Amino acid sequence: MSDHLPPVNLAIFGLGRWGSHLLRNFLALPQARVVAMVDPDRQRLEALRVRFALGDTVACYENWPQAMAHPGLEAVVIATPASTHYPMIQTALKASLHVLSEKPLTLDSAGSAALCQLANSQRRQLMVDHTYLFHPAVQRGRELCQQLGPLRYGYAARTNLGPVRPDADVFWDLAIHDLSILNYWLGQRPQAVAAWGPVWLQTQTEIPLRDAGWLRLMYPNPMGDNPLEAMVHVSWANPDRQRRLALVGDRGTLVFDESSQAHPLTLHAGHFQPQAPTFVPSGLGSETIAIASLEPLQHMCTHFLDCVASNAPSTLSAGAMATDLVKIMEAIAVAAATGQQVEIQS
């Protein structure tokens, strides 16, 4: 963004855990001017006003429709439950406001597609906060996939004890992260999915809210007839915190492991050499990959402001890409409900 451009006036809707992180980042960026905060909890708003020494410079609203009409507003940042996204985003776009939404964009692909059409007709930017796509380790990892040789399979684990969501299950909450990373690294979407998982905590909900799950993703494989498969395990009922994803090729394995915060990306080299009557490992070695010291969320916030300034779609996380992820998540929900493998519709 050019230095001479005025900062973007924006409001943040939803000041829970993630919304407060978004507030912190936008307050630190000179390209942004936070003019309003919206949350039904007045005490939370006042606590954030004190925490960030905002004084009277930021208006506080408990009612989101009223906040949409704040004078001079140009963009909104939505960090509310996924079930509330559609009406908020629709209202914002109809008011000619740019929108950054927490993931998922909505809980149904038809609604997501309609919002994308509305954004196009209003000539406003709709971007979704798939933060991992802005992680320097994930971005560097996409380049390193070329060093793995023909790909064989992938795997991931994302577990913790909570937080438990009341509006979406563990697949929508956690697996969508690994799905977005794998799609980005592979440069394609899965062609079919299988999924299963139990419900322990919220047993009276209309739609099953699974607390743990296993996901089988089948991607097109340019190296053979059989699909390239990735297995993903997710759980918000497991205190063994894991944030690990790997892609395996015949020349090595690339591992993104957030538990090693200083060095989250590792390239493990190694392949098999034929040695009758079997095979022996060869070329073994591990390389810790240096990455930029950059908070992914700040990178994402800056990227959104650049998209607003240029009024150009995000190259990483535009509404259309987010809508495609919602389509895949819908297929995962069907697979988990029926126990059947589900083909992904284009």
N, C-alpha and C positions, 0 to 999 in steps of 0.2 A: 504494500500500500504506500502511496506517495505521502511524504511528510506534510504536504500542504493541504491535504484533505482533512476536513473537520472530523472529529470522532463520531462514531455511530451511536445514536441514542437508543439504548435498549432496556428492556424490562425482563426480569427473571421470574418465571412462574414456577413455584414450588421450591421451598428453601429447606428441604430435608438434607440428608447426608450428601447426596450428589449435587443438589442445587447449591449448597453452601460452597462446595468446591468450585463450581462454575462461577459463583459470585466472586470468590477470591481471585480467580484467574482473570476475569473480565475487569475487575477493579485495578489489576496490576498492568493492564494493557493501555497505552496511551491512545490507541486507535478506537477505544470504546469509552462510552460514558454511560454508566448505569444510572438511569433516571427513576426506576421504579422496581420494587420487589413485591411479589404477590404470594401470600400464603394464608390459609384460614386460621393459623395459629398466631395471634397477635403477639404473644410473649416471645415466640421464636423470632418474629420480625424485629422486635425491640432488642432482643439479645444480639442479633446480628448487627443492628445499627450501632450498638455499643462496641461490639467486638472489632468492627472495622472502622470505628470512629467516623461514621457517616454523617452525623449531625442531621441537619435538615436538607441535605443535598439530594437525598433519595426518598421518593415518596413511597409509602407503604399502603398496600391494599389487601383487604381480606377477600375481595370480590373480583374475580378475573375479568368479567365483561367490562367493569368500570375501568380497570387498568388498561384495557385495550384502547381506550379513548384518551390516554394520557397525552398532554400537549407535546408535539414534536417527536413522538415515538416513531422509530424507523424499523426496529427489529425486536423480536421476542425470542426468549430462550425458555423452552418448556421442559421442566424436570418434574413432572407430575406422573401419577400412575398411568400406565399404558392405556387403560380403558378410558381415560379422559382426553387423550391426545386429539382424536378426530375433531370434536367440536371446537376445541381451542385453536387448533391449526387452521381449520376452515375459517373461523371468525377472523383470525389474524391475516390470512391471505386475502380475504375479501376486503379487509381494511388497508390493503396494499402494504403490508408489513412483511419483511423477510423473517424466516423462521428457522431456528435451530431446535431440533427436538431430541430428547433423550431416546435411546433405542428401547424397544422396537418402535418404528414409525407409528403403526397401529397394530391391532390384533387381527386384522383381516386384510387380505391383499386388495380386495375391491375398494375398500376405503382408502388404502394407501395410494392406489392408482388414481382415484378421483382427486386426491389432494395434489398429486403430481400434475395432473391436468390443470387444476385450478392455479397452481403456481405458475405454470407456463402461460396460461391466459392472462394472468395478472402481471406477468414479467417480474416476478419476485423469486428469490432463491429459497428453496426448501432443502435443508441439509439435516442429516441425522448423526447424532453423536455416537458413532461406532469408534470409540477412542483407540482401540488397539490398532486400527489402520494408520494411526498417527504415531505409534510407538517406533522409535528409531530402530529397535531390534527387529520388529516385524518388517519394517521397510528394508532394512539391510538383508534380512532373511530371504526376501523374495529374490534378490540377486544371487544369493548363495545356493539356492535350489538348483541352479544350473551345474553346480559342482558335484551333485549327488549321483550322477549317472542316471540310467533308466530307473524310474521310481517304482517301488514295490508296495509300500503301504504307509499309512500314517496312524498316529494314536495320540490321545490327549486325555488329561484328567484335570477336572476343575471342581474342587470340593472345599467345604468349610462348614462350620456350625452356624448357619444363618448367613445373612438375614433371610427370613421366610417372607415371601411376597403373597399378599392376599388376592392379587388380580391376575397372576400368571404363574405357570408351573416352572419347574427347574430347567426344562428345556428352553423355554422362552427367556428365562432369566440368565442362564449361564451358558448353555450350549451354543447360543447364537454368537457368542464371542469366538469360540473355536471355529465355528462355521465360517464366520467372516474372515478369519485369518487364513484358513485352508483355501477358501475361494480366492483370496488375494494371492497367496503363494502359488497356487496352481494355475491361476488365470482362467478359471472355469468354475461352473457350478456342478453339484452332483446330479446324476441322471436318475437316481433312485435312492430311497432311504428305508431303513427299518429302525424301529424304536420300541423300547419297553421300559417300564419303571413302576414302582409301587407308590401308593398314597398312604401315609401314616398319620399325618397331623390334621389336615383339613378335610375330613371325611364327609362333611355335609354339604360341600359346594356343588353347584349344578354341573360344572365342568370339572373333571378330575384335576387336582393340582398336585402333580407328582413331586415327591420330595427327593427322589433320586432317579437316575435314568441312565440307560445305555443306548447309544446311538451308532448305527452303522451307516456310513455314507459311501455311496458308490459313484465314483467319478469316471468319466470317459478316460480310457487309457490309450494314448497314441502308440504305445509300444507293444500292444497285444490285444487279443479279443476279450480277455477277462477285464472287468473294471478294476480301477485303482481304488482300494478300499481304505477307509479310515474309521477307527473305533474311538468313540468319545464317551467318557464316563463323567457324569456330573452329579453333584449332591450338595444340598444345603443342610444335611443331617449328619455330617461327618466332620469331627473336630480336627482330623488330619488335613490341614490346609495344603492343597495342591493347586498349582497353576502351571501345568507343564504340557507342552505340545511338541511332537516330533514328526519329522518326515524322513522316511527311510528309502535310500536308493541302493543300487548295487555297488556304489563306490564309497558310501558313507551315510551318516545320519546327521540331520540338523535338528538341534534341540533348543527350544525357547522355554526357559524355566525362570519364572518370576521370583521364585524363592531365593535365587542368587541375584539380588538386586544390583550388585556392582557389575556382574558379568552374566547377564541373562541369556546370552546367545553363544552356543558352542557348536562347532563343527567337528564331528567325530569321523575320522577317515578310517577306511578299512574295506577290504574286499576279499573274496575267496580266490585261491589258486588251486586248480586241479592237481591232486597228488594221489595217485592210485593207492588204495582203492577208494579214497574219499576226497575231501577238500580241506585246505588249511587256510587260516586267516593270514592276510598279507597287507603291508602298507599301513599298519595301525598307527594312530596318533590322534591327538585332540588339540584343537586350537580355540582359545577363547577369543571371540570376535569383539574388537573394540567398536563401541557405538557412541554416538553423541550424547552428552549429558543434557537431556532435554525432557521436561515433563510432557508426556503425551497429551494431557488435557490442555495445557497451554498452547501446544502446537495446533491442536484441533480448534481452539478458540480463535487463534490468530488466522487460521485458514478460513474460518467462517467469515471473519471480518473482511478478509481479502475478497472473498466471493461477493459479499455485499457491496464493497467499494467498486468492484469491476462489474457488478451485476452479471456474473458468469457462474454457471453451475460448478459445484465441486467436482474435481477429477478423482476424488477418493470415496466420498460418502454422500453423493447427491440422493435426492428422494427416489430416483429410479432404481439405483442400486439397493437402497433400503427396502423398496417394494419387492424386489426380487428375493431378498432374504426372508421377507414375510411370507411369500409364496412357499418357500422351502420349509419354513417353520409350520405352516398349515399342513403340509404333507407329513411332517414329522408327527404332528398331533393326530392325524388320521392313522398313521402307522402304529403309534402307541395305543390308540383306542381299539384298533381292529386286530393287532398282532400280525398284520400283513405287510409285505414289502409294497411300497407305494412309488410309482413312477412320478417324476417331477415334470409338470407341464411347462412348456416353454411360454 
